[in-house]
Amino acid sequence: PTPTPAIKDGQTAVVSGNSYKVISASAGTIRFTKAGNKKSVTVPATVKIKGKSLAVTEIGTKAFTGKKIKTVTVGKNVKKIAPKAFKGSKATKLLIKTKKLTTKGVKKSLSGSKIKTIKIKVGKKSINKKYVKKYKKYFTKKNAGKKVTVNRVGGGD
């Protein structure tokens, strides 16, 4: 059998209709670069390329420009959402399952977007509540580029 070709930094791949770019093959990290054009898009926690599992840690600029996209789910390994990631997107809802975002990691990420609601689902109710508080400080108009409502999945407070 021929050996599996190695994964290289900067290499691109399409998995289940979404496009990705390898950030670091050695660290096993990959960037989500372009969503497939369907109603609901999920940025997975990991992606398998050539039999190797890579953690999806970033979302690229203009990753969600598809006309049909309404809801975007962010996987648990994402640390950074690029500026203008949702520019030109029709998406109005964002579901966040990662605990790894920072103020810097979401800077200008919602500029030019139609997103109105961000829902947080990172774990148990009490943990979700904590992250709602935290993420409300990150996704401000000043930082993320758009005024949005941040709350947890499963109703109001």
KELUMVO-899730 format. One record per residue (C-alpha): residue number from 1; y negated, z negated, x negated. Coordinates in Angstrom, 1 decimal, always signed. Each point is the difference from the previous one (the first is absolute). Layout:
residues N
<r seq="NUM" north="Y" up="Z" east="X"/>
...
end
This chain:
residues 157
<r seq="1" north="+0.0" up="+0.0" east="+0.0"/>
<r seq="2" north="-3.5" up="+0.7" east="-1.1"/>
<r seq="3" north="-2.3" up="-3.0" east="-0.6"/>
<r seq="4" north="-2.6" up="-0.7" east="+2.6"/>
<r seq="5" north="-3.4" up="+1.3" east="-1.2"/>
<r seq="6" north="-2.3" up="-2.7" east="-0.9"/>
<r seq="7" north="-3.0" up="-0.9" east="+2.2"/>
<r seq="8" north="-3.3" up="+0.7" east="-1.8"/>
<r seq="9" north="-3.5" up="-1.5" east="+0.4"/>
<r seq="10" north="-2.1" up="+2.3" east="+2.2"/>
<r seq="11" north="+3.0" up="+1.7" east="+1.5"/>
<r seq="12" north="-0.4" up="+0.9" east="+3.7"/>
<r seq="13" north="+2.7" up="-0.2" east="+2.7"/>
<r seq="14" north="+0.3" up="+0.5" east="+3.7"/>
<r seq="15" north="+2.1" up="-2.6" east="+1.9"/>
<r seq="16" north="+0.4" up="+0.2" east="+3.8"/>
<r seq="17" north="-3.0" up="+2.2" east="+0.4"/>
<r seq="18" north="-2.4" up="-2.2" east="-2.1"/>
<r seq="19" north="-1.2" up="+0.8" east="-3.5"/>
<r seq="20" north="+0.0" up="-2.4" east="-2.9"/>
<r seq="21" north="-1.1" up="+0.0" east="-3.6"/>
<r seq="22" north="+1.7" up="-2.2" east="-2.7"/>
<r seq="23" north="-2.5" up="-2.5" east="-1.5"/>
<r seq="24" north="+2.4" up="-1.5" east="-2.5"/>
<r seq="25" north="+3.6" up="+1.0" east="-0.4"/>
<r seq="26" north="+0.7" up="-3.0" east="-2.3"/>
<r seq="27" north="-1.6" up="-2.5" east="+2.4"/>
<r seq="28" north="+1.6" up="+1.8" east="+3.0"/>
<r seq="29" north="-3.3" up="+0.5" east="+1.9"/>
<r seq="30" north="-1.1" up="+2.9" east="+2.1"/>
<r seq="31" north="-3.1" up="+1.1" east="+2.0"/>
<r seq="32" north="+0.1" up="+1.2" east="+3.6"/>
<r seq="33" north="-2.1" up="+3.2" east="-0.2"/>
<r seq="34" north="+0.4" up="+1.9" east="+3.3"/>
<r seq="35" north="+1.4" up="-1.0" east="+3.3"/>
<r seq="36" north="+2.1" up="+2.4" east="+2.1"/>
<r seq="37" north="-1.8" up="+1.0" east="+3.2"/>
<r seq="38" north="+1.6" up="-2.2" east="+2.6"/>
<r seq="39" north="-1.3" up="-2.6" east="+2.5"/>
<r seq="40" north="+1.1" up="-3.0" east="-1.9"/>
<r seq="41" north="+0.2" up="-0.1" east="-3.8"/>
<r seq="42" north="+1.6" up="-2.8" east="-2.0"/>
<r seq="43" north="-0.8" up="-0.5" east="-3.7"/>
<r seq="44" north="+3.4" up="-1.4" east="-1.0"/>
<r seq="45" north="+0.5" up="-3.0" east="-2.3"/>
<r seq="46" north="+2.2" up="+2.2" east="-2.3"/>
<r seq="47" north="+0.9" up="+3.6" east="-0.4"/>
<r seq="48" north="+3.2" up="+1.4" east="-1.5"/>
<r seq="49" north="-0.5" up="+2.9" east="-2.4"/>
<r seq="50" north="+2.9" up="+1.4" east="-2.0"/>
<r seq="51" north="+2.0" up="-3.1" east="+0.9"/>
<r seq="52" north="-2.6" up="-2.4" east="-1.4"/>
<r seq="53" north="-1.9" up="-2.4" east="+2.3"/>
<r seq="54" north="-3.7" up="+0.0" east="-0.6"/>
<r seq="55" north="-2.5" up="-2.5" east="+1.5"/>
<r seq="56" north="-2.8" up="+1.6" east="+1.9"/>
<r seq="57" north="-3.0" up="-2.0" east="-1.3"/>
<r seq="58" north="-3.0" up="+2.3" east="+0.8"/>
<r seq="59" north="-1.3" up="+2.3" east="+2.6"/>
<r seq="60" north="-2.0" up="+3.0" east="-1.2"/>
<r seq="61" north="-3.3" up="+1.5" east="+1.1"/>
<r seq="62" north="+0.2" up="+2.1" east="+3.2"/>
<r seq="63" north="+3.7" up="-0.9" east="+0.5"/>
<r seq="64" north="-0.2" up="+0.0" east="+3.8"/>
<r seq="65" north="-1.9" up="+3.2" east="+0.9"/>
<r seq="66" north="+2.7" up="+1.2" east="+2.5"/>
<r seq="67" north="-1.4" up="+0.8" east="+3.4"/>
<r seq="68" north="+2.8" up="-1.8" east="+2.0"/>
<r seq="69" north="-0.1" up="-3.3" east="-1.9"/>
<r seq="70" north="-1.0" up="-2.9" east="+2.2"/>
<r seq="71" north="+1.7" up="-3.0" east="-1.6"/>
<r seq="72" north="+0.6" up="-0.8" east="-3.7"/>
<r seq="73" north="+2.3" up="-2.8" east="-1.2"/>
<r seq="74" north="-0.6" up="-1.2" east="-3.6"/>
<r seq="75" north="+3.2" up="-1.2" east="-1.7"/>
<r seq="76" north="+0.4" up="-3.4" east="-1.8"/>
<r seq="77" north="-0.5" up="+1.2" east="-3.6"/>
<r seq="78" north="-3.4" up="+1.7" east="+0.5"/>
<r seq="79" north="-2.7" up="-1.6" east="-2.2"/>
<r seq="80" north="-2.6" up="+2.7" east="+0.2"/>
<r seq="81" north="-1.3" up="+2.3" east="+2.7"/>
<r seq="82" north="-2.2" up="+2.6" east="-1.6"/>
<r seq="83" north="-3.7" up="+0.6" east="+1.0"/>
<r seq="84" north="-0.1" up="+2.5" east="+2.9"/>
<r seq="85" north="+3.8" up="-0.2" east="+0.5"/>
<r seq="86" north="-0.6" up="+0.5" east="+3.8"/>
<r seq="87" north="-2.9" up="+2.5" east="-0.3"/>
<r seq="88" north="+0.5" up="+2.8" east="+2.4"/>
<r seq="89" north="+2.9" up="-1.8" east="+1.7"/>
<r seq="90" north="+0.3" up="-0.5" east="+3.7"/>
<r seq="91" north="+1.9" up="-3.3" east="-0.5"/>
<r seq="92" north="-1.5" up="-2.9" east="+2.0"/>
<r seq="93" north="+2.5" up="-2.7" east="-0.8"/>
<r seq="94" north="+1.1" up="-1.5" east="-3.2"/>
<r seq="95" north="+3.0" up="-2.4" east="-0.3"/>
<r seq="96" north="+0.1" up="-1.9" east="-3.3"/>
<r seq="97" north="+3.3" up="-1.6" east="-1.2"/>
<r seq="98" north="-1.1" up="-0.7" east="-3.6"/>
<r seq="99" north="-1.3" up="-3.2" east="-1.4"/>
<r seq="100" north="-1.2" up="+1.7" east="-3.2"/>
<r seq="101" north="-3.3" up="+1.5" east="+1.1"/>
<r seq="102" north="-3.2" up="-1.2" east="-1.7"/>
<r seq="103" north="-3.7" up="+0.5" east="+0.7"/>
<r seq="104" north="-0.1" up="+2.6" east="-2.8"/>
<r seq="105" north="+3.3" up="+1.5" east="+1.2"/>
<r seq="106" north="-1.6" up="+1.1" east="+3.4"/>
<r seq="107" north="-3.5" up="+0.8" east="-1.2"/>
<r seq="108" north="-1.4" up="+2.9" east="+2.0"/>
<r seq="109" north="+3.6" up="+0.7" east="+1.3"/>
<r seq="110" north="-1.2" up="+0.5" east="+3.6"/>
<r seq="111" north="-3.1" up="+2.1" east="-0.7"/>
<r seq="112" north="-0.1" up="+3.0" east="+2.3"/>
<r seq="113" north="+2.9" up="-1.3" east="+2.0"/>
<r seq="114" north="+0.5" up="-0.5" east="+3.8"/>
<r seq="115" north="+1.9" up="-3.3" east="-0.5"/>
<r seq="116" north="-1.0" up="-2.6" east="+2.5"/>
<r seq="117" north="+2.8" up="-2.6" east="-0.2"/>
<r seq="118" north="+1.9" up="-1.5" east="-2.9"/>
<r seq="119" north="+3.1" up="-2.0" east="+0.9"/>
<r seq="120" north="+1.6" up="-2.4" east="-2.5"/>
<r seq="121" north="+3.7" up="-0.6" east="-0.1"/>
<r seq="122" north="+1.1" up="-1.5" east="-3.3"/>
<r seq="123" north="+2.4" up="-2.7" east="+1.2"/>
<r seq="124" north="+0.1" up="-3.0" east="+2.3"/>
<r seq="125" north="-2.8" up="-0.7" east="+2.5"/>
<r seq="126" north="-1.7" up="-2.6" east="-2.3"/>
<r seq="127" north="+0.1" up="+2.3" east="-3.0"/>
<r seq="128" north="-1.4" up="+2.9" east="+2.1"/>
<r seq="129" north="-2.8" up="-2.2" east="+1.1"/>
<r seq="130" north="-0.8" up="-0.9" east="-3.7"/>
<r seq="131" north="-0.1" up="+3.7" east="-0.9"/>
<r seq="132" north="-2.1" up="+1.0" east="+3.0"/>
<r seq="133" north="-2.6" up="-2.5" east="-1.4"/>
<r seq="134" north="+0.3" up="+1.4" east="-3.5"/>
<r seq="135" north="+0.0" up="+3.7" east="+1.0"/>
<r seq="136" north="-3.0" up="-0.5" east="+2.3"/>
<r seq="137" north="-2.0" up="-0.7" east="-3.1"/>
<r seq="138" north="+1.4" up="+3.1" east="-1.7"/>
<r seq="139" north="-0.4" up="+2.5" east="+2.8"/>
<r seq="140" north="-3.7" up="-0.4" east="+0.6"/>
<r seq="141" north="-2.4" up="+2.8" east="+0.6"/>
<r seq="142" north="-1.6" up="-0.6" east="-3.3"/>
<r seq="143" north="+3.2" up="+0.0" east="-2.0"/>
<r seq="144" north="+2.4" up="+2.3" east="+1.9"/>
<r seq="145" north="-2.7" up="+2.3" east="+1.3"/>
<r seq="146" north="+0.6" up="-0.6" east="+3.7"/>
<r seq="147" north="-0.2" up="-2.8" east="+2.6"/>
<r seq="148" north="+3.5" up="-0.8" east="+1.3"/>
<r seq="149" north="+1.8" up="-2.6" east="+2.0"/>
<r seq="150" north="+2.6" up="-1.9" east="-2.0"/>
<r seq="151" north="+2.7" up="-2.0" east="+1.8"/>
<r seq="152" north="+3.6" up="-0.8" east="-0.1"/>
<r seq="153" north="+2.8" up="+1.8" east="+1.7"/>
<r seq="154" north="+1.0" up="-1.8" east="+3.2"/>
<r seq="155" north="-3.2" up="-0.6" east="+1.9"/>
<r seq="156" north="-3.2" up="-1.8" east="-0.6"/>
<r seq="157" north="-0.7" up="-3.4" east="-1.6"/>
end
